[in-house]
Amino acid sequence: MTHMLSAPQHAIPVAPASGPVARRALAGGVVAGPLFLLTGVAQGFARDEFGFTRNAISQLALGKAGWIQTVNFLLTGTLLIAGAAGLRRVLRGGAGGTWGPVLVGVFGASFWAAALFPADAGAGFPEGSPDATAMSGHGAVHMAAGMAGYLALCAAFVVLARPLAARDHRRWARASRLVPVVVLAGFMASAASVLAFTAGAGLGLLGLTAVMARLATAQANH
């Protein structure tokens, strides 16, 4: 008779955050930064007129081979937005579960904007361009999108420090709060050195790779 007195048992579906779908999506955010930087650096060395001390990686979208960097922007943005979706699943219901993914998604969208609105020519690139850069409409949008994207990334690091700390990764949490300071310092020094800007932007991308990889690993071991 015990089976007659028992309440019906219903299978409880496994939350998406605990499945492989979230980790595969999060992997997009992990590979986005290294892929973007490797592609950009390879192009910079391959194009003779480009100089890392005077030109920004964004300018690689100009000229005959510019389509490579445009695709690089689009692909990186797509991977980052996929990573943001995975992050949302992993952090759902916990610290940073709302704003962390949103801010990473904004950062990803800024790469799409950079692809649609290319940077201005200048500093001798592409070949034949004047040294001085004349700001155009699309160049202004490119710059504004990049600024908004990296500000969102810096805010994301601060937000993602919370779930790292909640998972007892306190050193990672401290590092996540420190990265924005270094990134912003690089941007502030860009007026004196383009290389400082590139280094700051690169650190931001690699820092996001590290944080998202740590969260993905923590989720896999959960």
FENWOBEL-V417276 format. One record per pair of residues at least 12 apart in sequence whose C-alpha atoms are under 8 Angstrom apart, sorted by the first residue. I is the first residue (numbers start at 1). GAP is how many residues later the second one is. D is the distance in Angstrom with one decimal. If there is no record, write none. Layout:
BEGIN
((I | GAP | D) (I | GAP | D))
END
This chain:
BEGIN
((16 | 73 | 6.2) (16 | 74 | 8.0) (17 | 69 | 7.9) (17 | 72 | 4.5) (17 | 73 | 4.5) (17 | 74 | 7.4) (17 | 75 | 7.2) (18 | 72 | 7.2) (18 | 201 | 7.1) (18 | 202 | 7.7) (21 | 65 | 7.6) (22 | 63 | 7.7) (22 | 64 | 4.5) (22 | 65 | 7.2) (22 | 67 | 5.8) (22 | 68 | 6.4) (23 | 63 | 6.4) (23 | 67 | 7.9) (23 | 193 | 6.0) (23 | 197 | 7.7) (24 | 62 | 7.3) (25 | 57 | 5.3) (25 | 58 | 5.2) (25 | 59 | 7.9) (25 | 60 | 6.6) (25 | 61 | 4.5) (25 | 62 | 7.9) (26 | 56 | 6.7) (26 | 57 | 4.1) (26 | 58 | 6.9) (26 | 59 | 7.2) (26 | 60 | 4.4) (26 | 61 | 5.9) (26 | 186 | 7.0) (26 | 187 | 8.0) (26 | 190 | 6.8) (27 | 56 | 6.3) (27 | 59 | 8.0) (27 | 186 | 7.5) (27 | 189 | 7.8) (28 | 51 | 4.5) (28 | 52 | 6.0) (28 | 53 | 7.9) (28 | 54 | 5.8) (28 | 55 | 4.8) (29 | 50 | 5.6) (29 | 51 | 4.6) (29 | 52 | 7.4) (29 | 53 | 6.8) (29 | 54 | 4.0) (29 | 55 | 7.0) (29 | 179 | 7.6) (29 | 180 | 6.5) (29 | 183 | 6.8) (30 | 53 | 7.3) (30 | 178 | 7.3) (30 | 179 | 4.4) (30 | 180 | 7.2) (30 | 182 | 6.0) (30 | 183 | 5.9) (31 | 48 | 7.6) (31 | 178 | 6.8) (32 | 44 | 5.2) (32 | 45 | 7.8) (32 | 47 | 5.7) (32 | 48 | 6.1) (32 | 173 | 7.8) (32 | 177 | 7.5) (33 | 43 | 7.3) (33 | 169 | 7.7) (33 | 172 | 4.7) (33 | 173 | 5.7) (33 | 175 | 7.6) (33 | 176 | 6.3) (34 | 171 | 7.5) (34 | 172 | 6.6) (34 | 175 | 7.8) (35 | 41 | 7.5) (36 | 36 | 6.2) (36 | 37 | 7.5) (36 | 40 | 6.2) (37 | 165 | 6.9) (39 | 30 | 7.8) (39 | 33 | 7.2) (40 | 17 | 6.2) (40 | 20 | 7.6) (40 | 29 | 7.0) (41 | 16 | 7.9) (43 | 17 | 7.3) (44 | 13 | 7.4) (44 | 16 | 7.4) (49 | 75 | 7.4) (49 | 76 | 6.4) (49 | 77 | 6.8) (49 | 78 | 6.1) (50 | 75 | 6.3) (50 | 76 | 7.5) (52 | 142 | 7.4) (52 | 143 | 6.3) (53 | 140 | 7.1) (53 | 141 | 5.8) (53 | 142 | 5.2) (54 | 69 | 6.4) (54 | 139 | 7.7) (54 | 140 | 5.8) (54 | 141 | 7.4) (55 | 67 | 8.0) (55 | 68 | 6.5) (55 | 70 | 7.3) (55 | 139 | 6.6) (56 | 138 | 6.5) (56 | 139 | 7.9) (56 | 142 | 6.8) (57 | 141 | 7.4) (58 | 56 | 7.8) (58 | 60 | 7.4) (58 | 61 | 6.1) (59 | 59 | 7.5) (59 | 60 | 5.7) (59 | 61 | 7.0) (59 | 62 | 6.7) (59 | 66 | 7.4) (59 | 67 | 7.9) (61 | 54 | 7.9) (61 | 57 | 6.7) (61 | 58 | 7.7) (62 | 56 | 7.5) (62 | 57 | 7.8) (62 | 59 | 7.2) (62 | 64 | 6.5) (63 | 63 | 5.8) (70 | 45 | 5.1) (71 | 44 | 7.6) (73 | 38 | 5.2) (73 | 39 | 6.2) (73 | 41 | 6.8) (73 | 42 | 5.5) (74 | 37 | 6.3) (74 | 38 | 5.3) (74 | 41 | 6.2) (76 | 32 | 7.2) (76 | 35 | 6.9) (77 | 30 | 7.7) (77 | 31 | 4.2) (77 | 32 | 5.8) (77 | 33 | 7.2) (77 | 34 | 4.9) (77 | 35 | 5.7) (78 | 30 | 6.7) (78 | 31 | 7.9) (79 | 29 | 7.6) (80 | 24 | 6.9) (80 | 25 | 6.6) (80 | 27 | 7.5) (80 | 28 | 4.9) (81 | 23 | 7.1) (81 | 24 | 4.9) (81 | 27 | 5.3) (81 | 28 | 7.2) (83 | 21 | 7.9) (84 | 16 | 7.9) (84 | 17 | 4.6) (84 | 18 | 7.0) (84 | 20 | 5.6) (84 | 21 | 5.4) (85 | 16 | 6.7) (85 | 20 | 7.9) (87 | 13 | 7.7) (87 | 14 | 5.7) (87 | 125 | 7.7) (88 | 12 | 7.7) (88 | 13 | 5.4) (90 | 125 | 8.0) (90 | 126 | 7.7) (90 | 129 | 6.9) (91 | 72 | 7.6) (94 | 69 | 7.3) (95 | 67 | 5.9) (95 | 68 | 5.1) (95 | 71 | 7.5) (96 | 63 | 5.6) (96 | 64 | 5.8) (96 | 66 | 6.3) (96 | 67 | 6.1) (99 | 57 | 7.4) (99 | 60 | 7.0) (100 | 56 | 5.3) (100 | 57 | 7.9) (100 | 59 | 5.7) (100 | 60 | 5.9) (101 | 55 | 7.9) (103 | 49 | 5.2) (103 | 50 | 6.3) (103 | 52 | 7.1) (103 | 53 | 5.4) (104 | 48 | 7.0) (104 | 49 | 6.1) (104 | 52 | 6.3) (106 | 43 | 6.1) (106 | 46 | 6.5) (107 | 41 | 7.7) (107 | 42 | 4.2) (107 | 43 | 6.4) (107 | 45 | 6.0) (107 | 46 | 5.9) (108 | 41 | 7.4) (109 | 40 | 7.6) (110 | 35 | 5.3) (110 | 36 | 6.0) (110 | 38 | 7.3) (110 | 39 | 5.1) (111 | 34 | 7.9) (111 | 35 | 7.5) (111 | 38 | 7.9) (113 | 28 | 7.9) (113 | 29 | 6.7) (113 | 32 | 6.3) (114 | 28 | 5.1) (114 | 31 | 6.7) (114 | 32 | 7.1) (117 | 21 | 4.9) (117 | 22 | 6.6) (117 | 24 | 6.4) (117 | 25 | 5.3) (118 | 20 | 6.3) (118 | 21 | 6.1) (118 | 24 | 6.0) (119 | 19 | 7.0) (119 | 20 | 4.7) (119 | 21 | 8.0) (119 | 23 | 5.8) (119 | 24 | 7.4) (120 | 13 | 6.8) (120 | 14 | 7.2) (120 | 15 | 6.6) (120 | 16 | 6.8) (120 | 18 | 7.7) (120 | 19 | 5.1) (121 | 12 | 6.4) (121 | 13 | 7.9) (122 | 12 | 7.6) (150 | 51 | 7.8) (150 | 54 | 7.9) (153 | 27 | 8.0) (153 | 51 | 7.4) (154 | 25 | 7.6) (154 | 26 | 4.7) (154 | 29 | 7.7) (154 | 50 | 7.8) (155 | 25 | 7.7) (157 | 19 | 5.2) (157 | 20 | 6.1) (157 | 22 | 7.4) (157 | 23 | 6.9) (157 | 51 | 7.5) (158 | 18 | 6.3) (158 | 19 | 5.1) (158 | 22 | 7.9) (160 | 13 | 7.6) (160 | 16 | 7.2) (160 | 51 | 7.9) (161 | 12 | 4.2) (161 | 13 | 7.0) (161 | 15 | 5.6) (161 | 16 | 6.4) (164 | 51 | 7.2) (167 | 51 | 7.7) (172 | 39 | 7.5) (176 | 31 | 7.6) (176 | 35 | 7.3) (179 | 24 | 7.6) (179 | 25 | 6.9) (179 | 28 | 6.9) (180 | 24 | 7.4) (182 | 18 | 6.7) (183 | 17 | 4.3) (183 | 18 | 6.4) (183 | 20 | 6.6) (183 | 21 | 6.1) (184 | 16 | 7.0) (185 | 15 | 7.4) (186 | 12 | 7.8) (186 | 13 | 6.7) (186 | 14 | 4.5) (186 | 15 | 7.7) (187 | 13 | 6.3) (187 | 14 | 7.8))
END
